[in-house]
């Protein structure tokens, strides 16, 4: 177990399609987080930026880009790219700097200005890049992957399109309560069923959108927090950034094939299960200790998969958990009280940071109408391309 890191400030720029540069979203979120922490930008000893490949050169060096936009003041700087896990990697980098004594207080920022439609690889010919190949050779866009995963759950566990629709119903009702969400309208199962088929069996309302948005955190050591007058802050107790183990027996795009299990027994856990397990072990908690969870619902079916990967239920039992109301607000373990990506959409470098913002507000009991009663321990989980694990455990 490591020492805790305090969350002094959390801030977001609302998600949407605003048509502006990603830097504006990140700077706005940073200023909200700094105000929340009661600190000035000049007080920050280090800034860590989660990169966006869609921002051109400024996006590739997001830490320095945000530092310049806020005003050069000599802070230490780092930039991190890990696709959808970029935010968690940025949080982990900040935590490492704090625990090593390199900085007392660190600003973490991620923001994106996403394209319309689904994501595609960066331009140019890269035949050694499996992400580029899966688009050019297989035509396997992200919605295709989501649909394949949904079909697998239907075939293996008996999940139904109606189960998937109920995930959207749950998350849209919660997103309607979140002022930072892009979509703030509750939808019905009939509306999900009436939306266009995108990648059978998933419909338009089963799949998250691409969005613009930003999120930021101000993190510090516990001694700094106490000197700053914060005696009982929300604390980050674990960050998991693990990679898969050979052999990986379930197709997980952008990989084009699974590892062979002909001669080697599969690992005891799948990749996503190992992400959560590493976080639990570092934090000294288990799924039974969780008050709530924020998970990476790229599609409704993938949210159900996360229930099992986090150990909230046994394999194949996720739909049952949903039907019983266990994962909705007021249930035993609310999932995506923020509204999830169903309500926000993807702003890739910001989304893992946004998840920790939600952990913070819930643990502070400052989430308003979407507050989880008695929240004490929360986990945020997602996954980045090419084997980037991403999970954060926060406590109070």
C-alpha positions in Angstrom: 0.0 0.0 0.0 1.2 3.5 -0.7 0.5 6.8 1.0 -2.7 8.6 0.2 -2.8 11.7 -2.1 -5.4 14.4 -1.3 -7.8 15.8 -3.9 -8.0 19.5 -3.1 -9.9 20.6 -6.1 -12.0 19.2 -9.0 -13.4 21.0 -12.0 -14.9 20.5 -15.4 -15.9 22.3 -18.5 -19.3 21.0 -19.5 -19.4 18.3 -22.2 -21.0 19.1 -25.6 -20.1 20.1 -29.2 -18.8 23.6 -28.7 -16.6 24.0 -31.8 -13.7 25.6 -30.0 -10.0 24.6 -29.3 -9.4 21.9 -26.7 -7.1 24.3 -24.8 -10.1 26.5 -23.9 -11.9 23.6 -22.3 -8.8 22.5 -20.3 -8.0 26.0 -19.0 -11.7 26.5 -18.0 -11.7 23.2 -16.1 -8.3 24.0 -14.5 -9.5 27.4 -13.2 -12.6 25.8 -11.7 -10.4 23.1 -10.0 -8.0 25.8 -8.7 -10.9 27.8 -7.3 -12.3 24.7 -5.7 -8.9 24.1 -4.0 -8.6 27.7 -2.9 -5.3 28.0 -4.7 -3.8 30.3 -7.4 -2.1 28.9 -10.5 1.2 30.4 -9.2 0.9 28.0 -6.1 1.1 24.9 -8.4 4.5 23.2 -8.4 3.8 20.8 -11.3 1.2 20.4 -14.1 0.5 17.1 -15.9 -1.5 17.2 -19.1 -3.4 14.3 -20.6 -2.6 14.5 -24.4 -5.0 14.6 -27.3 -3.9 13.3 -30.7 -6.5 15.5 -32.4 -5.0 18.7 -31.1 -2.0 18.7 -33.4 1.4 19.6 -31.9 -0.2 21.5 -28.9 -2.2 18.3 -28.1 0.9 16.1 -28.1 2.5 18.3 -25.4 -0.7 19.1 -23.4 1.1 19.8 -20.1 3.1 22.6 -21.6 0.2 23.8 -23.7 -2.0 24.2 -20.7 0.8 25.8 -18.7 1.4 28.4 -21.4 -2.3 29.2 -21.6 -2.5 29.6 -17.8 0.6 31.7 -17.9 4.2 30.6 -17.7 5.2 30.4 -14.0 8.0 27.9 -13.9 6.1 24.8 -12.8 7.4 21.3 -13.5 5.6 19.8 -16.5 4.7 16.4 -17.9 2.5 15.2 -20.8 0.9 11.7 -21.0 -0.8 9.8 -23.7 -2.5 6.4 -23.2 -5.7 6.8 -25.3 -8.7 6.5 -23.0 -6.5 5.8 -20.0 -4.6 9.1 -20.5 -6.4 10.7 -17.6 -5.6 7.9 -15.2 -1.9 7.9 -16.3 -1.8 11.7 -15.7 -3.3 11.2 -12.2 -0.7 8.5 -11.5 2.2 10.7 -12.8 1.0 13.5 -10.5 0.7 11.0 -7.6 4.2 9.7 -8.2 5.6 13.3 -8.1 3.9 14.1 -4.9 4.9 10.9 -3.1 8.5 11.1 -4.3 8.7 14.7 -3.0 9.2 16.3 -6.4 6.1 18.5 -5.9 3.8 19.4 -3.0 0.7 20.2 -5.2 0.0 19.2 -8.8 -2.6 20.3 -11.3 -3.9 17.5 -13.7 -5.7 18.6 -16.8 -7.3 16.8 -19.8 -9.4 18.1 -22.6 -10.5 17.2 -26.1 -12.3 18.5 -29.1 -13.6 15.4 -30.7 -14.6 14.8 -34.4 -18.2 14.2 -35.5 -19.1 10.5 -35.8 -16.8 7.8 -34.6 -13.1 8.1 -33.9 -10.6 7.1 -36.5 -6.8 6.7 -36.5 -4.5 9.7 -37.0 -3.8 10.3 -40.7 -1.0 8.7 -42.7 -0.2 5.1 -43.7 1.0 3.0 -40.8 0.9 -0.7 -41.7 2.7 -1.6 -38.4 -0.1 0.0 -36.3 -2.9 -2.5 -35.4 -5.3 0.4 -34.7 -4.8 1.7 -38.3 -5.0 -1.9 -39.6 -8.3 -2.7 -38.0 -9.9 0.2 -39.7 -8.2 -0.3 -43.1 -8.2 -4.1 -43.3 -11.2 -5.1 -41.2 -13.3 -2.0 -41.4 -13.8 -2.5 -37.7 -14.8 0.9 -36.3 -15.4 1.3 -32.6 -19.2 0.7 -32.9 -18.4 -2.6 -34.7 -16.3 -3.6 -31.7 -19.1 -2.6 -29.3 -21.6 -4.7 -31.3 -19.4 -7.8 -31.3 -19.0 -7.5 -27.6 -22.8 -7.2 -27.1 -23.3 -10.3 -29.3 -20.8 -12.2 -27.2 -22.7 -11.4 -24.0 -26.0 -12.4 -25.7 -24.4 -15.7 -26.8 -22.5 -16.6 -23.6 -24.7 -15.1 -20.9 -28.2 -14.7 -22.4 -28.3 -10.9 -22.2 -31.0 -9.2 -24.3 -31.3 -5.9 -26.2 -33.8 -5.0 -23.6 -31.2 -5.4 -20.9 -28.9 -3.1 -22.8 -31.6 -0.5 -23.2 -32.2 -0.5 -19.4 -28.5 0.6 -18.9 -29.2 3.7 -21.1 -32.5 4.3 -19.3 -30.7 4.3 -15.9 -27.8 6.5 -17.0 -29.8 9.0 -18.9 -32.0 9.6 -15.8 -28.9 10.3 -13.8 -27.3 12.4 -16.5 -30.4 14.6 -16.5 -29.3 15.6 -13.0 -25.7 16.5 -13.9 -25.1 20.1 -15.0 -21.8 19.0 -16.7 -23.5 16.3 -18.9 -24.0 16.8 -22.6 -27.3 15.0 -22.7 -29.7 16.0 -19.9 -32.8 14.2 -21.0 -34.1 11.0 -19.6 -35.0 8.4 -22.2 -37.3 5.4 -22.2 -36.6 1.8 -23.3 -39.1 2.4 -26.2 -37.0 5.4 -27.3 -33.8 3.2 -27.3 -35.6 0.5 -29.3 -36.8 3.1 -31.8 -33.4 4.6 -32.4 -31.4 3.5 -35.5 -29.4 0.3 -35.6 -25.7 1.1 -35.7 -23.9 -2.2 -35.1 -26.4 -5.0 -34.5 -27.7 -5.5 -31.8 -26.7 -2.0 -30.6 -28.8 1.0 -31.5 -27.8 4.7 -31.6 -28.8 5.2 -28.0 -26.8 2.2 -26.9 -23.5 3.8 -28.0 -21.8 6.9 -26.5 -21.2 10.0 -28.6 -17.9 11.8 -29.3 -17.8 15.1 -27.4 -15.8 18.2 -26.5 -15.0 18.7 -22.8 -12.4 19.1 -20.1 -11.7 18.0 -16.6 -9.1 18.9 -14.0 -7.9 18.0 -10.5 -5.7 19.6 -7.9 -3.8 16.9 -6.0 -1.4 17.3 -3.0 0.3 15.4 -0.3 -1.6 15.0 3.0 0.8 17.3 4.8 0.2 20.1 2.3 -3.6 19.5 2.6 -3.4 19.9 6.4 -1.3 23.0 6.1 -3.9 24.4 3.7 -6.6 23.8 6.3 -8.2 20.7 4.8 -8.2 18.1 7.6 -10.4 15.5 5.9 -9.9 15.6 2.1 -11.0 13.0 -0.4 -8.0 10.8 -0.8 -6.8 8.8 -3.8 -5.7 5.5 -2.3 -4.8 3.5 -5.5 -4.2 3.9 -9.2 -4.0 0.8 -11.4 -2.3 1.0 -14.8 -1.6 -2.7 -15.4 -1.2 -4.4 -18.8 -2.7 -7.7 -20.0 -1.2 -11.1 -19.4 -0.5 -13.7 -22.1 -2.5 -15.5 -23.4 -5.4 -13.1 -23.9 -8.3 -15.4 -25.1 -11.0 -12.8 -25.8 -10.8 -10.7 -28.9 -10.3 -7.1 -27.8 -9.9 -4.7 -30.7 -7.7 -3.0 -31.9 -5.9 -6.3 -31.6 -6.7 -8.4 -34.7 -6.5 -11.8 -33.0 -6.3 -13.4 -29.6 -3.2 -14.9 -28.2 -2.9 -18.7 -28.6 -4.1 -20.7 -25.6 -3.2 -24.0 -27.2 -0.1 -24.6 -25.1 -0.6 -22.1 -22.3 -3.5 -22.0 -19.8 -5.3 -18.6 -19.8 -4.5 -16.3 -16.9 -6.7 -16.5 -13.8 -8.3 -13.2 -14.7 -9.1 -11.3 -17.8 -7.4 -8.0 -18.5 -10.2 -5.8 -17.2 -10.6 -8.0 -14.1 -6.9 -7.6 -13.4 -7.3 -3.8 -13.6 -9.8 -3.7 -10.8 -7.9 -6.4 -8.8 -4.7 -4.4 -8.8 -6.5 -1.3 -7.6 -8.3 -3.3 -4.8 -5.0 -4.8 -3.7 -3.2 -1.5 -3.5 -6.1 0.2 -1.7 -6.6 -2.6 0.7 -10.3 -2.9 -0.2 -12.5 -5.3 -2.1 -15.7 -4.9 -4.2 -17.7 -5.5 -1.1 -16.4 -2.3 0.4 -17.5 -0.1 -2.5 -20.2 2.5 -2.1 -20.4 3.3 -5.8 -18.5 2.9 -9.1 -17.9 5.0 -12.3 -17.2 2.8 -15.3 -16.4 3.2 -19.0 -19.8 2.7 -20.7 -18.7 3.1 -24.3 -21.8 1.0 -25.0 -24.6 -0.2 -22.8 -23.3 -3.8 -23.1 -19.9 -2.8 -22.0 -21.2 -1.3 -18.8 -22.7 -4.7 -17.9 -19.4 -6.3 -18.6 -17.7 -4.0 -16.1 -20.1 -5.1 -13.3 -18.5 -8.5 -13.6 -15.0 -7.3 -14.1 -15.2 -5.2 -11.0 -16.4 -8.1 -9.0 -19.8 -6.6 -8.3 -21.4 -9.9 -9.3 -20.4 -13.3 -10.7 -19.8 -14.0 -14.4 -23.0 -13.8 -16.4 -24.9 -12.1 -13.5 -24.6 -8.5 -14.6 -28.1 -8.3 -16.3 -29.6 -9.7 -13.2 -27.9 -7.1 -11.0 -29.3 -4.4 -13.3 -32.8 -5.8 -13.4 -32.9 -5.9 -9.6 -32.1 -2.2 -9.4 -28.8 -2.8 -7.5 -26.8 -0.5 -9.8 -29.1 2.5 -9.9 -29.3 5.4 -7.4 -30.6 4.0 -4.2 -29.4 0.5 -5.0 -26.7 -1.3 -3.1 -23.9 -0.3 -5.5 -24.9 2.6 -7.9 -22.9 2.6 -11.1 -22.4 5.8 -13.2 -24.3 8.1 -10.9 -22.7 10.9 -13.1 -24.7 9.6 -16.1 -21.6 7.9 -17.6 -20.4 8.3 -21.1 -24.1 7.7 -22.1 -24.8 11.2 -20.9 -21.4 12.8 -21.6 -19.8 11.2 -24.7 -16.1 10.7 -25.1 -13.6 13.5 -24.7 -10.8 11.0 -24.5 -8.0 12.6 -22.4 -10.5 14.1 -20.0 -12.8 11.2 -19.2 -10.7 9.3 -16.6 -10.1 12.6 -14.9 -13.8 13.4 -15.1 -14.5 10.1 -13.4 -12.3 11.1 -10.5 -14.1 14.4 -10.3 -17.3 12.5 -9.8 -15.7 10.3 -7.1 -14.6 13.5 -5.4 -18.1 15.1 -5.4 -19.8 12.0 -4.3 -17.3 11.4 -1.4 -17.7 15.1 -0.4 -21.5 14.6 -0.4 -21.7 17.4 -2.9 -23.4 15.7 -5.9 -26.8 17.1 -5.4 -29.8 15.1 -6.6 -27.6 12.3 -7.8 -25.8 11.9 -4.4 -25.1 8.3 -3.4 -26.1 8.0 0.3 -23.3 7.3 2.7 -20.5 7.3 0.0 -17.2 6.3 1.6 -15.3 4.3 -1.1 -15.5 4.7 -4.8 -13.8 3.2 -7.9 -13.4 4.6 -11.4 -12.5 2.2 -14.1 -11.8 2.3 -17.8 -9.3 1.0 -20.4 -7.1 2.5 -23.0 -6.0 1.1 -26.4 -3.0 -1.3 -26.6 -3.3 -2.6 -23.0 -3.5 0.5 -20.9 -5.3 -0.4 -17.6 -7.0 2.4 -15.8 -8.7 2.3 -12.3 -8.6 4.8 -9.4 -9.9 4.1 -5.9 -10.8 7.1 -3.8 -11.9 7.1 -0.2 -13.0 9.5 2.6 
